[in-house]
Amino acid sequence: MYLEKLEIQGFKSFANPVELVFNRQLTAIVGPNGSGKSNVADAVRWVLGEQSNKTLRSKKAEDVIFAGSDKKSRLGFAQVSLFLNNAGRQADLDYDQVVVSRRVERNGESEYLINNNKVRLLDVQLLLAKANFGQKTYSVIGQGTVDSILLSSAQERKEFFDEATGVKQFQIKKSQSENKLTAAKENLAQGDKILAELEPRLRSLTRQVRKLEKREKLQVELRQKQTDYYSFLSFGLSKDLKEKKEICRGLEKEASDLNQKLVEIQTALDKESRASSRQEVFEELRRQLAAGQEKINSLLKKKAVLEGQGDLKLIAKGQGDLVWLGKRGEEIERALKNSQNLLAEKERAAQKAIAELATLEENRARILLEFQELEDKLLNQDLPPQELAKKMEDICRQQDDFEKSLATISSLEELSALRDACRRLNHDLQELYGRIKNNSDKDRSLWQKEFNQLLSTKDNLVSEISGAKTKKALLESDCQRLQEEIKNLQAERTAVQKDKKLLAGQSDADSDLAGQLAELDKVIAQEEVNLQKSEEEIKNFNQEEENKRRQLLEAQKDFQGLQNSFNQKNSHLGEIKVELARLETRQEELNKEISQEAASFDLRPVDDLNPEKSKAEILSLKNQLAIIGGIDEEVIDEYKEVKERYDFLKNQSEDLKEAISHLEKIIKDLDQSIASQFDQAFKNINKYFSEYFKKLFNGGKAELILNIEETKSEKNNSAEEGGQVEIEIKKQYGIEIKATPPGKKLSSINMLSGGEKALTSIALICAIIANNPSPFVVLDEVDAALDEANSIRFTEILGELSSKTQFITITHNRATMYKAKIIYGVTMDDEGVSRLLSMSFEAADEIAA
């Protein structure tokens, strides 16, 4: 901790606000005599809580306020603020900066502030004592302080050393504890007198209310019974309500989710219903198809007319064979086209039949697997394993033969043979089934069900496979026949085209008519392509409509299922809400009943309770209370009042006795702490005093001597301790200073010269600072009596101690000024007001560089 800043306003000659900024290095305040330098030291003393007007060089408290001059009127207040750096938390405050302020008005009002909060002088003193400085310590050493240390009596020096050794804070606490101890003893005596007066009245009232103890006991028991009873009912209802509410929330969420799905499906259905009419689209496609067909028919009529004209011309020319070839070629083309379309249709049907047959084959494999499982089960029956294995092997062989025959079928005539083979296979299975059935009674119903199902499935499967293979064979036969027919038609078309070309080369063809026919054929071919596209579009449209219809049916089915689930959830939710309302009504009635019985019950969970039994016990207790009857409330109130007062005073008396014991222990501990710390610090100060004395005097000898005088006095405690006389021993402490400069032999420090006394005092002050450094030390012209050589030694010592504390010196000494890093100059202007000039040598060096 160190002093960062000092603000002065209206204090003595500093009428105007001034601000002195410091760092941890040595600061010197200089100026001519009478300029107000020492007022800076007085301002520090004053803000630290100094109460002596003599020390502050004034007659009364208001004298520290600027009194005015010929040219400037007086002020109405004075204020000084110390800004302390508390980053190390040396002061017991959780602030990085502590601001201690003191303000006084001319009307006599004054106040102390710590960080702008009003506090007491004691608070300031205790805070500063814990931080190792105060208003009477070595933190501010004035012009007369140096001599007063040596000229003081031994007892007066002891007070100075109390603060120098750091025990001042303990002494303040001890003084507070002693004051509290005295007040506590006085309060204890007064309380004992009042208790002696109350005891007879309390005994009388106690006898009157004794008969009411039973009633109180019954009331407590009734209260306990009611608490348990209502707790059991209340917590049971609360638990049921909680469970029902959780179920209700779960059902509401499920119903909400179902409703959301219903809304989504309904939205999709509505969207589908709001879509543009598909019938219109279909009608448009049919119209396009009809228009295309009509156009083709028109073109074909036109072509027929042109061909008729050409045929007439050819017949007229005697070329009737060419006409017949043309007609035949057209018939072949139409037949070829029809055969090709039919072949494509047959091939698609054949592919579908192949897929169906594959599915049936998969079912067949599954049936065989079931047969195998059945065989494994039958091995465990009473039927001999060898005979069973032989029968199953025979059935499997027949099954394989049947499958091979079925796979190689090529005509419908072979189906009759396959049916016979299937009947034989079924007969063998039925026979095996009958034998197994006769040999196993315990699993008869199970095996019968499995065999019936297996036989039924197998019969259906054989029939389906037979039909599928027959269908596949017929379709393949048709495809082969159509392919052969197409091949023949294509060959005939080639021959007709060849003959036609040969005959056409021998005749004079009408080129104009041929061109028209060729052009017309192109148009007809294009229109046929367009017509085929229209037919494909209609086919795709129908397929798409079929898919949509199927999806719509599925959506409607899902909607219906969700709607049923939603209705069930809502129905269940309604039942839960009714139950919940019933429980809430019961809870309201219970709460009303509880409020009628008492203002409040401390309800708590009760695990096991018989409500009927508990209710009967409550009624019994109420009857007993009714028999006891009413109570005189005045007697009870008076008893309570007297008892409360008696107990209060008794407790206060016990607390006071405990506090007295505690305070006596605290005072004893503080005495021990003070003695221990004082002894240790005194030894250290004595050692440092000898070192600094030798350094300042270049030799010599100096020491401090602690004198203790004991006095005895008699103390009569007859009122408290039966007339015993206590011997009280008081100790008085004094400190003697012995100092002998080199080459001298002195018996008293009074024989020292003025300079020697100053050096001795400085050595003592430096020893105190070295042992228990204050956060800062203000030296007010303590080096005034030193010559130049001693001034240099003094500044060297200040340099050594600068690492432990912050020095602010008011001086005229050149050696001290030379060591200072910051210099403030104080001048007095014409108005009688002190003004400041400052200089930082580090800043000056930077500017000079």
C-alpha positions in Angstrom: 0.0 0.0 0.0 1.2 3.5 -0.7 -0.2 7.0 -1.1 -1.2 7.7 -4.7 -2.8 11.1 -4.4 -3.7 13.8 -1.8 -6.5 16.3 -2.5 -6.8 19.4 -0.3 -9.6 22.0 -0.5 -10.2 24.9 2.0 -7.7 23.5 4.5 -5.7 26.4 6.1 -3.9 28.3 3.4 -5.0 25.9 0.6 -8.2 27.7 -0.2 -8.4 26.4 -3.8 -8.5 22.7 -4.6 -5.0 21.3 -5.1 -3.9 17.8 -6.0 -0.6 16.1 -5.2 0.1 12.9 -7.1 2.8 10.5 -5.7 4.5 7.3 -6.6 6.6 5.0 -4.4 9.7 7.0 -4.9 10.9 9.9 -2.7 8.9 13.1 -3.1 10.1 16.5 -1.8 7.9 19.5 -1.0 9.9 22.7 -0.9 9.2 26.4 -0.6 10.0 29.5 1.3 9.1 29.9 5.0 5.5 30.8 5.5 4.3 29.5 2.1 2.2 26.7 3.6 4.5 23.6 3.2 3.8 22.3 6.7 0.1 22.6 6.1 0.4 19.6 3.8 1.7 17.6 6.8 -1.1 19.0 8.9 -3.7 18.0 6.3 -2.4 14.4 6.4 -2.6 14.4 10.2 -6.1 15.9 10.1 -7.5 13.4 7.6 -5.9 10.5 9.6 -8.1 11.5 12.5 -6.0 13.9 14.6 -8.1 15.5 17.3 -5.5 17.7 19.1 -5.8 21.3 18.1 -2.4 22.0 19.5 -0.8 19.4 17.2 -2.7 20.9 14.3 -1.5 24.4 15.3 -5.0 25.7 15.9 -7.3 26.7 18.8 -10.5 25.1 17.7 -11.7 22.7 15.1 -13.0 25.4 12.7 -9.6 27.0 12.6 -8.4 24.5 9.9 -10.9 26.2 7.5 -9.4 28.9 5.3 -10.0 32.1 7.3 -9.8 34.5 4.4 -7.4 37.4 3.5 -7.6 41.0 2.4 -8.3 39.9 -1.2 -10.2 36.6 -0.7 -13.1 35.8 1.5 -13.2 33.0 4.0 -14.5 29.5 3.0 -17.3 27.6 4.7 -15.7 24.1 4.8 -12.4 22.2 4.6 -11.9 18.8 3.1 -8.9 16.5 2.6 -8.9 13.1 0.8 -6.2 10.5 0.9 -6.1 8.1 -2.1 -4.3 4.9 -1.0 -3.3 2.1 -3.4 -4.7 -1.1 -1.9 -3.8 -3.6 -4.6 -2.1 -5.8 -2.0 -5.2 -5.6 0.3 -3.1 -4.3 3.3 -6.2 -2.5 4.3 -9.1 -4.8 5.3 -11.3 -3.7 2.3 -11.9 -5.4 -1.0 -11.0 -2.4 -3.1 -8.0 -1.7 -5.2 -8.1 1.9 -4.0 -9.1 3.2 -0.6 -10.1 6.9 -0.3 -10.2 8.3 3.2 -11.8 11.7 3.5 -12.6 14.2 6.3 -14.8 17.2 6.0 -15.7 20.0 8.5 -18.2 22.8 8.2 -18.0 26.2 9.9 -21.2 25.3 11.9 -19.1 22.6 13.6 -20.5 19.6 11.6 -17.9 17.1 10.5 -17.8 13.7 8.9 -15.4 10.9 7.9 -15.8 9.0 4.7 -14.2 5.8 3.3 -14.8 5.4 -0.4 -17.6 8.0 -0.2 -19.4 6.1 2.6 -19.9 7.8 5.9 -18.1 6.1 8.8 -17.1 6.8 12.4 -13.8 8.1 13.6 -13.3 4.7 15.3 -13.7 2.9 12.0 -11.1 5.1 10.4 -8.7 4.6 13.4 -9.2 0.8 13.3 -8.7 0.6 9.6 -5.5 2.7 9.7 -4.2 0.9 12.7 -4.5 -2.5 10.9 -2.6 -0.9 8.0 0.2 0.2 10.3 -0.4 4.0 10.5 -2.6 6.4 12.4 -2.9 10.0 13.5 -0.5 9.8 16.4 2.2 7.5 14.9 5.4 8.0 13.0 3.4 8.2 9.7 3.6 12.0 10.0 6.7 13.3 11.8 6.6 17.1 12.3 9.2 19.7 13.2 8.7 19.1 17.0 8.2 15.4 16.9 11.9 14.7 16.6 12.7 16.5 19.9 9.6 15.3 21.7 10.6 11.7 21.3 13.7 12.3 23.4 12.2 14.9 25.8 9.1 12.8 26.6 8.9 10.8 29.8 9.4 7.1 29.8 5.6 6.5 30.0 4.9 8.9 27.1 7.5 7.1 25.0 5.6 3.9 25.7 2.5 5.2 24.0 4.6 6.2 20.9 6.1 2.7 20.9 2.7 1.0 21.1 1.9 2.3 17.6 5.5 1.8 16.4 5.4 -1.9 17.3 2.0 -2.4 15.6 0.0 -3.2 18.7 -2.2 -0.2 18.4 -4.9 -2.1 16.7 -4.9 -4.7 19.5 -5.1 -1.9 22.1 -8.1 -0.4 20.3 -9.8 -3.8 20.3 -8.9 -4.2 24.0 -10.3 -0.9 24.9 -13.5 -1.7 23.1 -13.7 -5.1 24.9 -13.1 -3.5 28.3 -15.9 -1.0 27.6 -18.2 -3.8 26.6 -17.2 -5.8 29.7 -18.1 -2.9 32.0 -21.5 -2.4 30.2 -22.2 -6.2 30.4 -21.6 -6.4 34.1 -23.9 -3.4 34.7 -26.6 -5.0 32.6 -26.2 -8.3 34.4 -26.7 -6.7 37.8 -29.8 -4.9 36.6 -31.3 -8.0 35.0 -30.7 -10.1 38.2 -32.8 -7.5 40.2 -35.7 -7.8 37.8 -35.6 -11.6 37.8 -35.8 -11.6 41.6 -39.0 -9.6 41.4 -40.6 -11.8 38.6 -40.0 -15.2 40.2 -42.8 -15.1 42.9 -45.4 -14.0 40.3 -44.3 -16.6 37.8 -44.6 -19.4 40.4 -48.2 -18.3 41.2 -49.2 -18.2 37.5 -47.5 -21.6 36.9 -49.8 -23.2 39.5 -52.8 -21.8 37.8 -52.0 -23.0 34.3 -50.8 -26.5 35.4 -54.3 -27.9 35.1 -54.2 -26.8 31.4 -51.1 -29.0 30.6 -53.3 -31.9 29.8 -55.3 -29.8 27.4 -52.1 -28.7 25.7 -50.9 -32.3 25.5 -54.2 -33.3 23.9 -54.0 -30.4 21.5 -50.5 -31.4 20.4 -51.6 -35.0 20.0 -54.7 -33.9 18.1 -52.6 -31.7 15.9 -50.2 -34.6 15.2 -53.1 -37.0 14.4 -54.7 -34.4 12.1 -51.4 -33.7 10.4 -50.8 -37.4 9.7 -54.5 -37.9 8.6 -54.6 -34.9 6.3 -51.1 -35.6 5.0 -52.0 -39.1 4.0 -55.2 -38.0 2.2 -53.6 -34.9 0.7 -50.4 -36.7 -0.6 -52.5 -39.6 -1.8 -54.8 -37.3 -3.8 -51.8 -35.4 -5.1 -50.1 -38.6 -6.2 -53.3 -39.7 -8.0 -53.7 -36.3 -9.6 -50.2 -36.3 -10.8 -50.5 -39.8 -12.3 -53.8 -38.8 -14.0 -52.4 -35.6 -15.3 -49.4 -37.4 -16.7 -51.7 -39.9 -18.4 -53.9 -37.0 -19.6 -50.9 -35.2 -21.0 -49.7 -38.4 -22.8 -53.2 -39.0 -24.3 -53.5 -35.4 -25.3 -50.1 -35.7 -27.1 -51.1 -38.9 -28.8 -54.5 -37.4 -29.8 -52.7 -34.3 -31.0 -50.3 -36.5 -33.1 -53.2 -38.5 -34.5 -55.1 -35.3 -35.3 -52.1 -33.9 -37.0 -51.8 -37.0 -39.2 -55.6 -36.9 -39.9 -55.2 -33.2 -40.9 -52.3 -34.1 -43.2 -54.3 -37.0 -44.8 -57.4 -34.9 -45.1 -55.4 -32.0 -46.6 -54.0 -34.5 -49.2 -57.5 -35.8 -50.0 -58.9 -32.2 -50.2 -56.0 -31.3 -52.4 -56.7 -34.2 -54.7 -60.4 -33.3 -54.8 -59.6 -29.7 -55.6 -57.3 -30.7 -58.5 -58.5 -30.1 -62.0 -61.0 -32.6 -63.4 -59.2 -35.7 -64.7 -62.3 -36.6 -66.7 -61.7 -33.4 -68.8 -58.2 -34.5 -69.5 -59.4 -38.0 -70.5 -62.0 -36.6 -72.7 -59.4 -34.3 -74.3 -57.2 -37.4 -75.0 -60.1 -39.3 -76.5 -61.1 -36.3 -78.6 -57.5 -36.2 -79.9 -57.6 -39.9 -80.6 -60.9 -39.7 -82.4 -59.7 -36.7 -84.4 -56.5 -38.6 -85.4 -58.5 -41.7 -86.4 -61.0 -39.5 -88.3 -58.1 -37.8 -90.1 -56.5 -41.1 -90.9 -59.8 -42.5 -92.2 -60.2 -39.4 -94.4 -56.7 -39.8 -95.7 -57.3 -43.5 -96.4 -60.5 -42.6 -98.3 -58.5 -40.1 -100.3 -55.8 -42.7 -100.9 -58.5 -45.3 -101.9 -59.9 -42.8 -104.4 -56.5 -42.2 -105.9 -55.7 -45.9 -106.0 -59.1 -46.6 -107.6 -58.3 -44.0 -110.2 -54.9 -45.6 -110.8 -56.4 -49.1 -110.9 -59.0 -48.0 -113.5 -56.3 -46.6 -115.6 -54.2 -49.8 -115.3 -57.2 -52.0 -116.1 -57.9 -49.8 -119.1 -54.4 -50.4 -120.2 -54.8 -54.2 -119.7 -52.6 -54.3 -116.5 -55.1 -55.9 -114.1 -52.4 -58.2 -112.6 -50.6 -55.1 -111.3 -53.8 -54.0 -109.6 -54.3 -57.4 -108.0 -50.7 -57.3 -106.7 -51.3 -53.9 -105.2 -54.4 -55.1 -103.4 -52.7 -58.2 -102.2 -49.7 -56.2 -100.9 -52.1 -54.0 -98.9 -53.8 -57.1 -97.4 -50.4 -58.5 -96.5 -49.3 -55.3 -94.8 -52.5 -55.2 -92.7 -52.2 -58.8 -91.7 -48.5 -58.4 -90.9 -49.3 -55.4 -88.7 -52.0 -57.2 -86.9 -49.8 -60.2 -86.3 -47.0 -58.1 -85.0 -49.3 -56.3 -82.5 -50.7 -59.6 -81.4 -47.2 -61.1 -81.0 -46.1 -58.1 -78.8 -49.2 -58.6 -76.7 -48.6 -62.4 -76.4 -45.0 -61.8 -75.4 -46.0 -59.4 -72.6 -48.5 -61.9 -71.3 -45.8 -64.7 -71.5 -43.4 -62.5 -69.4 -46.2 -62.0 -66.8 -46.9 -65.7 -66.8 -43.2 -66.5 -66.2 -43.2 -64.1 -63.2 -46.3 -65.7 -61.8 -44.7 -69.1 -62.3 -41.6 -68.0 -60.4 -43.7 -66.9 -57.5 -45.4 -70.3 -57.5 -42.1 -72.0 -57.6 -41.0 -70.1 -54.5 -44.2 -71.2 -52.8 -43.4 -74.8 -53.8 -40.0 -74.6 -52.2 -41.6 -73.3 -49.0 -44.0 -76.3 -49.1 -41.1 -78.7 -49.6 -39.4 -77.1 -46.6 -42.6 -77.6 -44.5 -42.7 -81.2 -45.7 -39.1 -81.6 -44.5 -40.0 -80.2 -41.1 -43.0 -82.4 -40.9 -40.7 -85.4 -41.6 -38.4 -84.4 -38.8 -41.4 -84.3 -36.4 -42.8 -87.6 -37.6 -39.5 -89.3 -36.9 -40.2 -88.9 -33.2 -43.6 -90.6 -33.3 -44.4 -94.3 -32.7 -44.2 -95.1 -36.4 -40.9 -97.1 -37.1 -38.2 -94.7 -38.5 -37.3 -97.1 -41.3 -40.8 -97.4 -42.7 -41.4 -93.6 -42.3 -38.2 -92.8 -44.1 -39.1 -95.2 -46.9 -42.6 -93.7 -47.3 -41.2 -90.1 -47.3 -38.5 -91.1 -49.8 -41.2 -92.5 -52.1 -43.3 -89.3 -51.8 -40.3 -87.1 -52.5 -39.5 -89.2 -55.6 -43.0 -88.8 -56.8 -42.8 -85.1 -56.1 -39.6 -84.8 -58.2 -41.2 -86.8 -61.1 -44.2 -84.6 -61.0 -42.1 -81.4 -61.1 -40.1 -82.8 -64.1 -43.2 -83.7 -66.0 -44.7 -80.3 -65.2 -41.6 -78.6 -66.5 -41.6 -80.4 -69.8 -45.3 -80.1 -70.6 -45.8 -79.1 -74.3 -49.5 -79.8 -75.0 -52.8 -79.8 -73.2 -53.1 -83.6 -73.7 -50.3 -84.1 -71.1 -52.4 -82.4 -68.4 -54.5 -85.5 -67.8 -51.4 -87.6 -67.0 -50.2 -84.9 -64.6 -53.5 -84.9 -62.8 -53.3 -88.7 -62.3 -49.8 -88.3 -60.9 -51.0 -85.5 -58.6 -53.9 -87.8 -57.3 -51.4 -90.6 -56.5 -49.2 -88.2 -54.6 -52.1 -86.9 -52.7 -53.3 -90.4 -51.9 -49.8 -91.4 -50.5 -49.8 -88.2 -48.4 -53.3 -89.0 -47.0 -52.2 -92.5 -46.2 -49.1 -91.4 -44.4 -51.1 -88.7 -42.6 -53.6 -91.4 -41.4 -50.8 -93.6 -40.1 -49.2 -90.7 -38.3 -52.5 -89.7 -36.9 -53.2 -93.2 -35.5 -49.8 -93.4 -34.0 -49.9 -90.0 -32.1 -52.8 -89.1 -30.0 -51.4 -86.2 -28.0 -50.5 -84.1 -31.0 -53.5 -85.3 -33.1 -55.3 -82.0 -33.4 -52.0 -80.1 -34.2 -50.9 -82.5 -36.8 -54.3 -82.7 -38.3 -54.4 -78.9 -38.7 -51.0 -78.8 -40.2 -51.7 -81.6 -42.6 -55.0 -80.2 -43.7 -53.5 -76.9 -44.3 -50.5 -78.5 -46.1 -52.6 -80.6 -48.3 -55.0 -77.8 -49.2 -52.0 -75.5 -49.9 -50.3 -78.2 -52.0 -53.5 -79.0 -54.0 -54.0 -75.4 -54.7 -50.3 -74.9 -55.5 -50.3 -77.9 -57.9 -53.3 -76.6 -59.7 -51.9 -73.1 -59.9 -48.5 -74.3 -61.1 -50.2 -76.5 -63.7 -52.4 -73.7 -64.9 -49.5 -71.3 -64.9 -47.3 -73.7 -66.9 -50.1 -74.5 -69.2 -50.7 -70.8 -69.8 -47.0 -70.2 -70.3 -46.8 -73.1 -72.8 -49.9 -71.9 -74.7 -48.5 -68.4 -74.9 -45.2 -69.6 -76.1 -46.9 -71.8 -78.7 -48.9 -68.8 -79.8 -45.8 -66.6 -80.0 -44.1 -69.3 -82.1 -47.1 -69.6 -84.4 -47.3 -65.9 -84.8 -43.6 -65.6 -85.5 -43.9 -68.2 -88.2 -47.0 -66.5 -89.6 -45.1 -63.1 -89.6 -42.2 -64.8 -91.3 -44.5 -66.2 -94.1 -46.2 -62.8 -94.5 -42.9 -61.0 -94.8 -41.7 -63.5 -97.5 -45.0 -63.2 -99.4 -44.8 -59.4 -99.1 -41.3 -59.5 -100.6 -42.5 -61.7 -103.5 -45.5 -59.4 -104.2 -43.3 -56.3 -104.1 -40.8 -58.0 -106.5 -43.6 -58.9 -108.9 -45.2 -55.5 -108.6 -41.9 -53.8 -109.3 -41.4 -56.0 -112.4 -44.8 -55.3 -113.8 -44.6 -51.6 -112.9 -41.3 -51.4 -114.9 -43.1 -52.7 -118.0 -46.1 -50.3 -117.8 -46.3 -46.6 -118.2 -47.1 -45.4 -114.7 -48.8 -42.2 -114.0 -46.0 -40.3 -112.3 -48.2 -37.6 -111.0 -50.6 -40.0 -109.4 -47.7 -42.0 -108.0 -46.3 -38.9 -106.4 -49.6 -38.0 -104.8 -49.9 -41.5 -103.4 -46.3 -41.4 -102.1 -46.9 -38.1 -100.4 -50.2 -39.3 -99.0 -48.5 -42.4 -97.6 -46.0 -40.2 -95.8 -48.8 -38.2 -94.3 -50.7 -41.3 -93.3 -47.6 -42.8 -91.7 -47.1 -39.7 -89.7 -50.7 -39.6 -88.6 -50.5 -43.2 -87.6 -47.5 -42.4 -85.4 -49.4 -39.5 -83.8 -52.4 -41.9 -83.3 -50.1 -44.4 -81.6 -48.8 -41.7 -79.3 -52.4 -40.7 -78.4 -53.2 -44.3 -77.7 -50.1 -44.6 -75.5 -51.1 -41.4 -73.7 -54.5 -42.8 -73.0 -53.0 -46.0 -71.8 -50.6 -44.2 -69.5 -53.4 -41.9 -68.3 -55.5 -45.0 -67.4 -52.6 -46.5 -65.6 -51.9 -43.3 -63.7 -55.6 -43.0 -62.7 -55.6 -46.6 -61.5 -52.5 -45.9 -59.3 -54.1 -42.8 -58.0 -57.3 -44.6 -57.3 -55.4 -47.3 -55.4 -53.4 -44.7 -53.4 -56.6 -42.8 -52.6 -58.2 -46.0 -51.4 -55.2 -46.7 -49.2 -55.2 -43.1 -47.9 -58.9 -43.4 -47.1 -58.3 -46.7 -45.3 -55.5 -45.1 -43.3 -57.7 -42.1 -42.6 -60.4 -44.4 -41.3 -58.0 -46.3 -39.1 -56.5 -43.1 -37.7 -59.9 -41.7 -37.2 -60.9 -44.8 -35.1 -57.7 -44.5 -33.1 -58.3 -40.8 -32.6 -61.9 -41.5 -31.4 -60.6 -44.2 -29.0 -58.0 -41.8 -27.6 -60.5 -39.0 -27.2 -62.9 -41.4 -25.5 -60.2 -42.5 -23.1 -59.1 -38.9 -22.6 -62.6 -37.9 -21.7 -62.8 -40.7 -19.1 -59.4 -39.6 -17.7 -60.6 -35.9 -17.5 -63.8 -37.0 -15.7 -61.7 -38.9 -13.2 -59.3 -35.9 -12.9 -62.2 -33.5 -12.3 -63.5 -35.9 -9.6 -60.1 -36.0 -7.9 -59.7 -32.2 -8.1 -63.1 -31.7 -6.5 -62.1 -34.1 -3.7 -58.9 -32.2 -3.3 -60.8 -28.9 -3.0 -63.1 -30.4 -0.4 -60.2 -31.7 1.5 -58.4 -28.3 1.4 -61.6 -26.7 2.7 -61.8 -29.2 5.5 -58.2 -28.6 6.4 -58.6 -24.8 6.4 -61.6 -25.2 8.7 -59.7 -27.3 11.2 -56.7 -25.0 11.4 -54.9 -22.2 9.6 -52.2 -24.5 8.3 -50.8 -28.0 8.8 -47.2 -29.0 8.2 -48.2 -31.7 5.7 -45.6 -34.3 5.0 -45.5 -37.7 3.3 -47.0 -40.6 5.4 -46.3 -44.1 4.2 -48.8 -46.2 6.1 -52.0 -45.1 7.7 -55.5 -46.4 8.4 -57.8 -43.4 7.5 -60.8 -44.8 9.3 -58.9 -45.6 12.5 -57.2 -42.2 12.4 -60.4 -40.4 11.9 -61.9 -42.1 14.9 -59.0 -41.2 17.1 -59.3 -37.5 16.0 -63.0 -37.5 17.1 -62.1 -39.1 20.4 -59.5 -36.4 21.1 -61.9 -33.6 20.2 -64.4 -35.1 22.7 -61.8 -35.1 25.5 -61.0 -31.4 24.8 -64.6 -30.5 24.9 -64.9 -32.2 28.3 -62.0 -30.1 29.7 -63.8 -26.9 28.6 -62.6 -23.3 28.1 -59.5 -21.6 29.4 -59.2 -18.2 31.1 -57.3 -16.4 28.3 -56.3 -13.5 30.6 -54.5 -15.9 32.9 -52.8 -17.6 30.0 -51.8 -14.2 28.4 -50.5 -13.0 31.7 -48.6 -16.2 32.2 -47.2 -16.1 28.7 -46.2 -12.4 29.2 -44.5 -13.0 32.6 -42.9 -16.3 31.4 -41.7 -14.7 28.2 -40.2 -11.8 30.0 -38.7 -14.0 32.7 -37.2 -16.4 30.1 -36.0 -13.5 28.0 -34.3 -11.9 31.0 -32.9 -15.3 32.1 -31.5 -15.9 28.6 -30.1 -12.4 28.5 -28.5 -13.0 31.9 -27.0 -16.3 30.7 -25.9 -14.6 27.5 -24.3 -11.7 29.5 -22.5 -14.2 31.7 -21.2 -16.0 28.6 -20.3 -12.7 27.0 -18.5 -11.5 30.1 -16.5 -14.8 30.1 -15.8 -14.4 26.4 -14.8 -10.8 26.8 -12.5 -11.6 29.6 -10.9 -14.3 27.5 -10.6 -11.9 24.6 -8.9 -9.3 26.8 -6.5 -11.9 28.1 -5.7 -13.1 24.6 -5.2 -9.5 23.5 -2.9 -8.8 26.4 -0.9 -11.9 25.4 -0.8 -10.8 21.7 0.2 -7.2 22.7 2.9 -8.4 25.0 4.3 -11.0 22.5 4.3 -8.6 19.6 5.6 -5.7 21.6 8.5 -7.7 23.0 9.5 -9.0 19.6 9.1 -5.6 17.9 10.9 -3.9 20.7 13.9 -6.2 20.3 14.0 -5.5 16.5 13.7 -1.8 17.0 16.5 -1.8 19.5 18.7 -3.7 17.1 17.9 -1.3 14.2 18.3 1.7 16.5 21.8 0.7 17.3 22.7 0.1 13.6 21.3 3.4 12.4 22.8 5.3 15.3 26.3 3.9 14.4 25.7 4.7 10.8 24.7 8.3 11.5 27.4 8.9 14.1 30.1 6.7 12.4 30.2 4.7 15.7 29.0 5.1 19.2 26.5 3.1 21.1 22.7 3.4 21.6 20.0 1.2 23.1 16.4 1.1 24.4 15.6 -0.1 27.9 12.1 -1.3 28.9 11.2 -0.6 32.6 8.3 -2.3 34.3 6.9 -1.1 37.6 4.2 -3.1 39.5 1.6 -1.5 41.9 -0.9 -3.3 44.1 -4.3 -2.2 45.1 -7.2 -3.7 47.0 -10.6 -4.3 45.4 -13.7 -5.1 47.5 -16.2 -7.4 45.8 -18.5 -7.9 48.8 -21.7 -7.4 46.8 -20.8 -9.9 44.2 -18.4 -12.5 45.9 -19.4 -12.6 49.6 -17.2 -9.8 50.9 -13.9 -11.1 49.5 -11.0 -8.7 49.0 -9.2 -9.0 45.7 -5.6 -7.8 45.2 -5.3 -6.1 41.8 -1.8 -5.7 40.4 -1.2 -3.0 37.8 1.9 -2.8 35.6 3.3 0.5 34.4 5.7 0.5 31.5 8.4 3.0 30.6 11.1 3.2 27.9 14.5 4.8 28.5 16.8 5.8 25.7 20.5 5.6 26.1 22.8 7.1 23.4 26.5 7.7 23.5 28.2 9.3 20.5 31.7 8.1 19.6 34.4 9.6 21.9 31.9 10.7 24.6 30.7 9.3 27.8 27.3 10.7 28.7 25.0 9.6 31.5 21.8 11.1 30.0 20.4 12.0 26.6 19.7 15.5 27.9 23.4 16.1 27.7 23.4 15.6 23.9 23.7 18.7 21.6 20.8 19.8 19.4 22.3 18.1 16.3 23.0 14.9 18.3 19.5 14.8 19.6 18.2 15.2 16.1 20.4 12.4 14.8 19.4 10.2 17.7 15.7 10.8 17.1 16.2 10.2 13.3 18.0 6.9 14.1 15.1 5.9 16.3 12.5 6.8 13.7 14.4 4.9 11.0 14.6 1.9 13.3 10.9 2.0 13.8 10.2 2.3 10.1 12.6 -0.6 9.3 10.8 -2.9 11.8 7.2 -2.0 11.1 7.0 0.2 8.0 4.0 2.4 7.6 2.5 2.6 4.1 3.9 6.1 3.8 5.8 8.5 6.0 5.6 12.3 5.9 8.8 14.0 7.2 8.2 17.7 8.0 11.7 19.3 8.0 13.2 16.6 10.3 16.5 17.3 8.5 16.5 21.0 9.3 19.2 20.7 12.1 21.5 18.4 10.1 24.7 19.6 8.4 25.5 18.6 4.9 27.4 15.4 5.8 24.7 14.2 8.1 22.1 15.1 5.5 23.8 12.9 3.0 23.9 10.0 5.5 20.2 10.7 6.2 19.3 10.5 2.6 21.2 7.3 2.1 19.2 5.8 5.0 16.0 7.0 3.3 17.2 5.4 0.1 17.6 2.1 1.9 14.2 2.3 3.5 12.4 3.3 0.3 12.0 -0.3 -0.5 9.8 -0.7 2.6 7.8 2.5 2.7 7.0 5.6 0.7 8.7 8.9 1.9 7.2 12.4 1.4 9.6 14.9 2.9 9.1 18.7 3.5 12.6 20.1 3.4 15.0 22.9 2.6 17.9 20.5 2.4 19.7 20.3 -0.9 20.9 16.7 -0.3 17.3 15.6 0.2 16.1 17.5 -2.9 18.9 15.9 -4.9 17.6 12.4 -4.0 13.9 13.2 -4.7 12.3 12.0 -7.9 9.3 14.3 -7.7 9.4 17.9 -6.3 6.4 20.0 -5.4 7.0 23.7 -4.8 4.7 25.7 -2.6 4.3 29.4 -2.9 2.0 32.1 -1.4 0.3 34.4 -3.8 -1.0 37.9 -3.1 -4.4 36.6 -1.9 -2.7 34.6 0.9 -3.4 31.3 -0.8 -0.9 28.5 -1.2 -0.3 27.3 -4.7 1.6 24.3 -6.1 4.3 23.8 -8.7 5.4 20.3 -9.6 8.4 18.7 -11.3 9.0 15.0 -12.2 12.7 14.4 -12.9 11.9 11.2 -14.9 9.6 13.2 -17.2 12.2 16.0 -17.4 14.9 13.5 -18.4 12.6 12.2 -21.1 11.9 15.7 -22.4 15.6 16.5 -22.3 16.5 13.4 -24.1 
